[in-house]
Amino acid sequence: MTRPVERTGIFQLAGEARGQALVFSQPLSFWGGIDAETGEITDHSHPGLGQNVAGRILVMPSGRGSSSSSSVLAEAIRRGTAPAGILLERPDPILAVGAIVAEFLYDIRMPLVVCDIAGIASGDKIMIGVGEDGEAVIRKV
């Protein structure tokens, strides 16, 4: 029997989301790695090539690359092609800026959480919520 995923984390941008996990062991750059119009992964060197992040809970060790990733993420959030939420092992200021800008400009919030990602598999249904003390609560549902 599989143990349910339940853990807490630290919000880089607070919010709530539900979606199917899309898990990668290597970081993904939004600049040149994601098509903001569709949410499709376009980075030919990434194992997720051809998969789509839209509406998913993207799980990876960290973001990768260019500061322009923040603008691509903000645009994807605006278009509705971004992940529903992102779980990272390490804080990523570039992705945080993109999520914060989207919230400020478009009033759309996409939670970005730093937490232990071990035990989360692609296809798991994940819920990100806000705990009583303001911490991120991540559950497999």
Phi, psi and omega per residue, in radians:
M1 nan 2.367 -3.124
T2 -1.420 2.313 3.066
R3 -1.294 2.357 3.126
P4 -1.165 2.565 3.071
V5 -1.399 2.149 3.013
E6 -2.627 2.159 -3.101
R7 -2.756 2.934 3.043
T8 -1.974 2.849 3.137
G9 -2.671 -3.080 -3.138
I10 -1.950 2.231 3.108
F11 -1.316 2.315 2.827
Q12 -1.557 -0.539 2.934
L13 -2.515 2.079 -3.068
A14 -1.265 2.650 3.088
G15 2.897 3.121 3.131
E16 -2.146 2.551 3.132
A17 -2.787 2.738 3.018
R18 -2.370 2.531 3.069
G19 3.044 3.021 3.102
Q20 -1.455 2.322 -3.113
A21 -1.217 2.468 2.986
L22 -2.191 1.845 -2.952
V23 -1.870 2.302 3.073
F24 -2.244 2.481 3.095
S25 -1.486 -0.225 3.081
Q26 -2.099 2.631 -3.124
P27 -1.113 2.763 3.121
L28 -2.220 2.319 3.048
S29 -1.588 2.343 3.057
F30 -1.339 -0.532 3.100
W31 -1.327 1.913 -3.133
G32 1.398 -0.034 -3.120
G33 -1.960 -0.302 -3.117
I34 -2.318 2.400 3.016
D35 -1.535 1.937 -3.085
A36 -1.127 -0.379 3.131
E37 -1.325 -0.506 -3.037
T38 -2.131 -0.403 -3.041
G39 1.496 0.053 -3.115
E40 -1.362 2.456 3.067
I41 -1.347 2.167 -3.055
T42 -2.003 -0.037 -3.128
D43 -1.264 1.935 -3.079
H44 -1.171 -0.299 3.119
S45 -1.647 0.004 -3.101
H46 -1.733 2.426 -3.134
P47 -1.124 -0.255 3.130
G48 -1.564 0.126 -3.116
L49 -0.799 2.232 3.100
G50 1.581 -0.292 3.094
Q51 -1.384 2.839 -3.073
N52 -2.071 2.320 -3.104
V53 -1.600 -0.211 -3.041
A54 -0.995 2.172 3.078
G55 1.301 0.013 -3.124
R56 -1.630 2.900 2.954
I57 -1.687 1.845 -3.107
L58 -1.397 2.195 -3.077
V59 -2.169 2.142 -3.132
M60 -2.808 2.893 -3.100
P61 -1.090 -0.718 -3.101
S62 -2.908 3.042 2.951
G63 -1.416 3.023 3.117
R64 -2.469 2.318 2.821
G65 1.678 -2.761 -2.865
S66 -0.816 2.550 3.055
S67 -1.113 -0.304 3.091
S68 -1.225 -0.229 3.069
S69 -0.999 -0.576 -3.133
S70 -1.096 -0.706 -3.136
S71 -1.236 -0.620 3.102
V72 -1.164 -0.745 3.108
L73 -1.102 -0.800 3.136
A74 -1.037 -0.724 3.123
E75 -1.162 -0.709 3.101
A76 -1.114 -0.687 3.089
I77 -1.081 -0.800 3.129
R78 -1.025 -0.721 -3.093
R79 -1.395 -0.227 -3.085
G80 1.431 0.338 -3.129
T81 -1.914 0.120 -3.135
A82 -1.469 2.914 2.973
P83 -1.048 2.695 3.045
A84 -1.196 -0.516 3.118
G85 -2.894 2.844 3.129
I86 -2.272 2.303 3.031
L87 -1.949 2.229 -3.133
L88 -2.224 2.641 3.013
E89 -1.359 -0.551 -3.095
R90 -2.196 2.517 3.115
P91 -1.023 2.573 3.109
D92 -2.338 1.812 -3.101
P93 -1.149 -0.503 -3.122
I94 -1.201 -0.827 3.093
L95 -1.153 -0.634 3.114
A96 -1.058 -0.744 3.124
V97 -1.055 -0.774 3.129
G98 -1.049 -0.770 -3.141
A99 -1.183 -0.694 3.135
I100 -1.168 -0.744 3.113
V101 -1.075 -0.767 3.135
A102 -1.080 -0.695 3.105
E103 -1.130 -0.776 -3.103
F104 -1.163 -0.837 -3.054
L105 -1.392 -0.678 -2.970
Y106 -1.999 -0.057 -3.102
D107 0.993 0.657 3.088
I108 -2.088 2.189 -3.066
R109 -1.884 2.232 3.040
M110 -2.130 1.950 -3.087
P111 -1.127 2.433 3.094
L112 -2.202 2.087 -2.963
V113 -2.225 2.407 2.993
V114 -1.773 2.141 -3.094
C115 -2.816 3.063 3.011
D116 -1.287 2.146 -3.110
I117 -1.759 -0.009 -3.135
A118 -1.036 2.443 3.072
G119 1.521 -0.058 3.073
I120 -1.654 2.259 -3.096
A121 -2.075 2.626 3.041
S122 -0.955 2.359 -3.124
G123 1.727 -0.383 3.067
D124 -1.047 2.446 3.024
K125 -1.530 2.130 -3.005
I126 -2.088 2.463 3.047
M127 -2.101 2.278 3.018
I128 -1.887 2.188 3.132
G129 -2.328 3.106 3.133
V130 -1.901 2.127 3.139
G131 -1.347 3.037 -3.112
E132 -1.007 -0.597 -3.125
D133 -1.677 0.215 3.107
G134 1.514 0.007 3.117
E135 -1.346 2.797 3.055
A136 -1.356 2.392 3.068
V137 -2.091 2.163 -3.097
I138 -2.016 2.192 -3.120
R139 -2.307 2.536 2.941
K140 -1.476 2.248 -3.104
V141 -2.046 nan nan
